[in-house]
Amino acid sequence: MQKRKDTGKAGKAASGTSTSDGGNSSASRRKAKEYLGTRIVDDVFADSVEMLRTKFDFDYSSYITMLWGSNSEIRELLRNASDLEGARDAMYDYLDRAERKIFEIDNDLHILEKATVRECIRVMRSIIGPINEKRTGTSALNTLLKLARNGEEAGKDVSIAFLMEFINLFRGVAGKANIYYESEGAKKGIPDFLLREGKEASEARTRILDELGASMSKYYRKYPGGLDSEVISWREQNKKNVLRYFKGSEDDWYDYRWHLKNVIKDEKPLLALIDLSSQQKEAVVKAARNKIPFGITPYYLSLMDKQETLGYDHAVRAQVIPPPDYVDMMVENRDVRGMRFDFMGEHDTSPSELITRRYPGICILKPYNTCSQICVYCQRNWEIDECMDPGAQATDEVIDKAIAWLDDHRSVGDLLITGGDPMIMDDKVIERILEEVSKKDHIYRVRFGTRTPVVLPMRWTPQLVSILERFNVPGRRQISIITHFEHPYEITPEAAAAIQLIRKAGLSVYNQEVFTLENSRRFESVRLRLDLKSIGIDPYYTFNMKGKEETRRYMVPIARILQERKEEARLLPGLDRTDEPVFNVPRLGKNHLRAWQDHRVVMIMPDGSRVYEFHPWEKNITPVPPYNYVDVPIYHYLEELAARGENIRDYRTIWYYY
């Protein structure tokens, strides 16, 4: 396993150090320059062949120059417009001409470049629409109009992130996206291998595919996994250190009750067993002192590298060590967090206690309101009081009432039992719930949402599995496990053994990945999919990071998850990419991001954020209002990747995913 040049930065970035200041003078660009060197940062932030030849000394005016250089025709029509409405009319006329031009017989742009032009025109029309200005409370067109007339002076409140969005959008409209060629537009033509026949054509095509495959393998090697022999070796020492600290034995290690008894709820075990950055220590101490839900199982602690600067465990640490701003926001909103942080609107989708319902055939049952470990970006952080809360178990009476609710709603056939983590409940409680549910002949599937295969694989005992197996009746009732691995570094021999025990009992296991800053680098999630399949887990959903304001630093632009699906996941065999990228619309449910007709960009905000209009799953069935979502700026995300040592040219097509 090769040591990576960027590992130290990865570890530090995961600790909660922000690298985006949101202004025109970016501290993260300076940080990236210091770390990477001028040449690579030029390559990252210029995003232009001509400007790659210049030095790093970009000031704000350089971006203004690049904006108008990307489409001088738009600049002139804005300069000559009498007012905002005149500019709007002129832009609509220009876009009409641009669209007609790509259908001309003598237009020599490649048909795929033409597709980009059409998409950029569609987005531009949406952004300049008066109704979208009214709904979002801003006018990108008015901002562009002021920039065209008054230059840099008019752009004091406009970020570089905003300019970069329009630099790329203007290029796309003009047929100069240069996705397929760096130095010139993609022209009409046929690839060489399509001009050949037989074995000669096959060999030419194979050479291309071999090069692509080799490139993928290069990325895989960047991300060590928990099944790598070297990682297994040093984690064995980690285990010994943890056992020594908690005065446990080898037998204790394989007893899940021992881990639950010793769940880490403050900073002391962390300080004794691993290196913490000052920010990590500060955040953990403040969370513990202010009773912010925090917890790590001894097993999961053993997955962390002793050296914080090594950086392989960045995704592991980021799962459970909260950033300072998260802790601050949770402390400040302690008394109102039940409403403020309920992003999915479960208060408004819970028709009965413990029940949540957003779809006709599915409902959620939440009998246990805590977990063995707390994920920082948990969807339900607003209702979990503490890790392993002694009062988390709902009473038999309340559970029975919730299950009885199913009798009056027989269209529900799929029951998701989640929480909290229901697999922390006692075996007898799990068995009792299944006995009651099995009496409902319309319930054909029971799913358990649990992270125990990741954070507490010892919980999967033969006794537990035998209970689940008894209620799994092929052709009548299916019992499935939905778990949540985030990174290949979490996939261990212990996790693999637990999954094999479950699979041998005839139960299916699926994974829901949350797409965050910590697993979003090139082919990082591809490596996760491959490792999941290798131990018997089917990728199920990849969730776009929710817009919960307290966990904003974990968020990734929607454009990146779309890019990942098209340019990375798509290269895998179909059985390895069975997951579906989705966005969870508050109160309504999942929007499939690959269904382009169900979402659209309606505005670019001054800080560079895209505003998306999401249509509900009920579209074409019943009229339900859409939902507007303000995304994180692409530019800020790229800044963070640069600070972590990524070559941002690898991500340059991200701007053209809408």
C-alpha positions, -999 to 999 in steps of 0.1 A, spaced: 0 0 0 15 33 -11 19 62 12 1 93 -2 15 127 -5 -18 143 7 -25 121 37 -16 147 63 -39 172 47 -67 147 45 -65 140 82 -65 176 91 -93 186 68 -114 159 84 -109 174 118 -132 203 109 -109 230 96 -128 250 71 -110 261 40 -137 282 24 -143 318 36 -170 325 10 -154 358 0 -135 370 -30 -101 367 -12 -100 330 -3 -78 317 25 -81 282 11 -66 292 -22 -35 305 -2 -35 273 17 -37 253 -14 -9 273 -30 14 268 0 7 231 0 6 222 -37 29 247 -53 20 274 -79 18 252 -110 -9 228 -98 -30 255 -82 -29 274 -115 -41 242 -132 -69 240 -106 -83 275 -105 -76 290 -139 -97 263 -156 -85 278 -189 -57 267 -212 -45 302 -218 -44 312 -182 -25 280 -173 5 298 -188 2 327 -163 14 329 -127 -9 323 -96 -14 360 -91 -51 361 -98 -69 390 -85 -106 396 -88 -103 415 -121 -87 384 -136 -119 365 -131 -140 394 -145 -117 394 -176 -122 356 -179 -159 360 -176 -163 383 -206 -136 365 -225 -157 333 -223 -185 349 -243 -180 384 -256 -213 385 -274 -232 383 -241 -211 411 -227 -220 434 -256 -257 427 -255 -257 434 -218 -238 466 -222 -262 478 -249 -294 469 -229 -315 498 -218 -325 482 -185 -330 448 -169 -360 439 -190 -342 449 -221 -313 427 -211 -337 399 -205 -352 402 -240 -318 404 -256 -306 373 -237 -337 353 -248 -331 364 -284 -294 354 -282 -303 320 -267 -328 313 -294 -302 321 -320 -276 300 -303 -300 270 -301 -309 273 -338 -273 275 -348 -265 241 -335 -291 226 -358 -275 241 -389 -262 216 -414 -228 232 -416 -222 234 -379 -191 213 -373 -194 210 -335 -194 174 -323 -229 162 -315 -219 156 -279 -207 192 -276 -240 203 -291 -258 184 -264 -238 205 -238 -248 237 -256 -285 227 -255 -283 219 -218 -265 252 -210 -291 271 -230 -318 254 -210 -302 263 -177 -295 299 -188 -331 304 -198 -342 291 -164 -319 314 -145 -330 346 -163 -367 338 -159 -386 364 -139 -406 338 -119 -374 323 -107 -360 357 -97 -392 362 -77 -391 328 -60 -354 330 -50 -353 367 -42 -323 374 -64 -315 381 -100 -283 367 -115 -291 386 -147 -292 419 -129 -258 411 -113 -243 403 -147 -258 435 -162 -241 456 -135 -208 438 -141 -210 444 -178 -217 481 -173 -195 489 -144 -169 461 -143 -151 452 -110 -166 480 -91 -201 465 -95 -190 431 -83 -179 438 -47 -206 416 -34 -202 389 -60 -180 359 -52 -155 342 -75 -177 312 -71 -205 331 -89 -181 342 -116 -168 307 -122 -204 294 -126 -210 319 -154 -176 316 -170 -184 279 -176 -220 285 -184 -211 312 -210 -186 288 -225 -211 260 -227 -237 282 -244 -211 292 -270 -200 256 -277 -167 261 -260 -170 239 -230 -140 219 -243 -151 188 -224 -137 165 -251 -106 185 -262 -84 209 -242 -72 232 -269 -100 233 -295 -137 226 -299 -147 190 -305 -155 188 -343 -176 163 -362 -158 130 -367 -157 93 -361 -132 76 -336 -105 56 -353 -117 23 -340 -151 28 -356 -134 33 -390 -118 -2 -387 -132 -37 -390 -128 -71 -374 -98 -78 -353 -81 -46 -362 -111 -26 -348 -112 -48 -317 -76 -43 -309 -79 -5 -313 -109 -5 -290 -91 -28 -265 -61 -4 -263 -85 24 -253 -103 3 -227 -70 -9 -213 -58 26 -208 -91 35 -191 -89 5 -168 -53 13 -158 -64 48 -149 -92 35 -127 -67 11 -109 -44 40 -103 -72 58 -83 -81 26 -64 -46 25 -50 -51 59 -34 -77 46 -10 -65 18 13 -93 -5 26 -98 -23 58 -92 -57 41 -57 -47 31 -31 -69 49 -11 -39 61 -42 -22 76 -52 -55 92 -18 -58 108 -17 -24 125 -53 -25 136 -44 -57 155 -21 -35 175 -48 -9 179 -71 -36 193 -45 -46 219 -41 -9 229 -79 -5 233 -82 -37 253 -54 -26 276 -69 8 282 -103 -7 291 -88 -37 309 -105 -61 286 -96 -96 274 -96 -112 239 -129 -128 247 -143 -94 257 -135 -81 223 -159 -105 206 -187 -97 231 -208 -69 219 -221 -62 254 -186 -53 265 -183 -28 237 -217 -12 246 -206 -10 282 -175 8 272 -189 32 246 -166 63 245 -185 94 255 -157 119 263 -122 128 252 -102 107 277 -99 74 258 -93 93 225 -64 113 240 -49 81 254 -51 61 223 -49 83 192 -35 117 182 -61 145 181 -58 179 165 -64 208 188 -98 214 170 -108 178 174 -100 178 211 -118 211 216 -149 198 198 -151 166 217 -146 182 251 -173 208 244 -197 182 231 -192 161 263 -195 190 286 -227 203 270 -243 168 266 -243 170 228 -249 134 216 -214 119 211 -203 82 212 -178 58 197 -176 21 202 -142 7 212 -142 -14 180 -147 17 158 -120 35 177 -96 7 167 -102 16 130 -86 50 136 -49 55 129 -28 63 159 -12 92 139 -37 119 131 -14 131 102 -15 97 84 -49 106 71 -61 72 58 -88 73 85 -102 107 76 -136 93 67 -137 73 99 -128 102 122 -152 125 103 -181 102 110 -179 106 148 -156 135 158 -178 166 154 -164 199 139 -164 228 163 -191 248 144 -214 218 146 -210 216 184 -215 254 187 -247 253 167 -261 223 186 -253 240 219 -269 273 208 -300 256 196 -304 230 223 -339 241 233 -352 243 197 -332 216 179 -363 194 177 -378 217 151 -347 235 137 -327 204 127 -356 182 116 -347 187 79 -369 159 66 -400 173 84 -407 141 104 -429 161 128 -452 166 98 -450 130 85 -456 110 117 -493 100 118 -488 80 149 -461 78 176 -430 59 164 -444 59 128 -431 80 98 -447 77 64 -440 94 31 -450 68 5 -481 47 -1 -464 13 3 -438 20 30 -436 32 65 -410 36 92 -411 22 128 -388 37 153 -389 16 185 -354 26 198 -342 61 200 -304 59 203 -274 42 188 -242 25 199 -224 53 181 -234 87 169 -228 98 133 -222 136 132 -245 142 103 -273 119 115 -306 127 100 -323 124 134 -297 142 155 -326 164 166 -343 136 186 -314 116 200 -305 128 235 -274 108 241 -255 78 229 -269 46 246 -296 67 263 -311 44 291 -345 57 282 -343 51 245 -364 19 244 -401 26 237 -425 7 260 -442 -24 248 -475 -5 250 -463 22 226 -447 -3 202 -479 -24 201 -500 7 194 -477 16 165 -478 -19 150 -516 -19 154 -516 13 133 -507 -10 103 -541 -27 105 -558 4 93 -533 11 66 -531 -21 46 -515 -5 16 -483 -5 36 -464 -37 28 -428 -27 34 -419 -19 70 -385 -2 78 -375 -7 114 -350 20 123 -344 46 149 -318 51 164 -304 16 158 -329 -12 165 -302 -38 166 -290 -24 199 -323 -37 214 -323 -70 233 -328 -102 212 -361 -108 230 -375 -73 220 -365 -78 184 -382 -112 184 -413 -99 200 -417 -71 174 -412 -96 146 -438 -119 161 -464 -90 162 -455 -78 127 -457 -113 113 -494 -114 122 -500 -87 96 -504 -107 64 -501 -76 42 -465 -69 55 -444 -87 29 -410 -72 38 -393 -61 70 -361 -41 67 -338 -33 96 -319 -1 93 -287 -6 113 -251 5 114 -240 -23 137 -222 -42 108 -200 -12 106 -195 0 141 -203 -32 161 -201 -63 140 -199 -85 171 -236 -78 176 -244 -103 148 -244 -134 169 -258 -168 157 -287 -163 181 -297 -129 166 -294 -142 130 -315 -173 139 -343 -151 151 -343 -131 118 -340 -163 98 -372 -177 115 -393 -149 102 -378 -148 67 -403 -169 47 -395 -170 10 -425 -161 -11 -443 -146 19 -421 -123 40 -386 -110 34 -362 -99 61 -335 -76 49 -307 -56 65 -300 -20 54 -266 -8 66 -244 22 62 -208 19 52 -192 51 41 -157 42 31 -136 12 22 -115 19 53 -145 7 74 -148 -27 57 -129 -52 79 -126 -89 84 -149 -86 114 -175 -69 92 -171 -94 64 -176 -123 89 -209 -107 102 -222 -102 67 -214 -138 57 -233 -150 88 -263 -130 77 -261 -140 41 -258 -177 49 -292 -174 67 -308 -164 34 -311 -127 43 -302 -98 19 -279 -70 29 -279 -36 13 -259 -4 18 -269 32 19 -239 55 14 -242 92 22 -221 111 -3 -200 135 17 -168 155 14 -150 124 29 -158 99 2 -163 121 -29 -129 121 -45 -123 105 -79 -132 68 -77 -133 68 -39 -170 56 -38 -162 32 -67 -136 15 -44 -163 13 -17 -188 -3 -41 -162 -30 -51 -153 -37 -15 -190 -39 -5 -197 -65 -32 -167 -85 -22 -181 -92 12 -217 -97 1 -234 -63 4 -254 -48 -25 -251 -10 -29 -286 4 -26 -288 42 -23 -262 69 -25 -278 99 -7 -268 134 -16 -258 150 17 -288 167 32 -290 204 36 -289 204 73 -272 237 82 -253 223 112 -235 198 90 -229 220 60 -191 214 59 -198 177 50 -219 186 20 -209 181 -17 -225 199 -46 -252 179 -64 -231 183 -96 -204 161 -81 -227 132 -73 -241 134 -109 -205 135 -122 -195 106 -101 -224 85 -113 -216 92 -150 -179 93 -151 -169 68 -124 -197 45 -113 -208 40 -149 -174 23 -157 -182 -6 -133 -201 -37 -143 -238 -33 -136 -238 -57 -106 -213 -34 -88 -233 -1 -94 -267 -11 -82 -270 20 -60 -292 49 -71 -282 85 -64 -311 103 -46 -319 136 -29 -343 134 0 -369 162 -3 -381 174 31 -416 160 41 -420 144 6 -393 118 0 -367 108 -25 -360 125 -58 -339 103 -81 -311 125 -93 -305 107 -125 -341 116 -135 -331 150 -150 -367 159 -157 -374 159 -119 -350 187 -110 -336 218 -126 -313 247 -118 -334 279 -114 -308 304 -101 -272 311 -92 -269 331 -60 -242 358 -55 -221 334 -34 -221 309 -62 -247 285 -48 -270 269 -73 -307 269 -64 -324 237 -75 -362 232 -80 -370 196 -70 -402 179 -82 -417 153 -58 -421 116 -66 -458 123 -70 -451 142 -103 -475 131 -130 -496 114 -104 -509 142 -82 -501 180 -80 -477 185 -51 -456 217 -49 -419 215 -58 -391 223 -33 -363 248 -38 -329 239 -24 -298 260 -21 -267 239 -28 -231 245 -17 -210 263 -43 -190 241 -66 -160 265 -64 -158 261 -26 -159 223 -29 -131 224 -54 -111 246 -31 -114 220 -4 -103 193 -27 -73 213 -37 -64 218 0 -65 180 3 -40 175 -25 -64 167 -54 -56 178 -90 -88 197 -97 -84 193 -134 -97 158 -128 -130 174 -118 -132 201 -145 -164 187 -161 -183 192 -129 -196 226 -140 -217 209 -168 -237 187 -145 -270 203 -137 
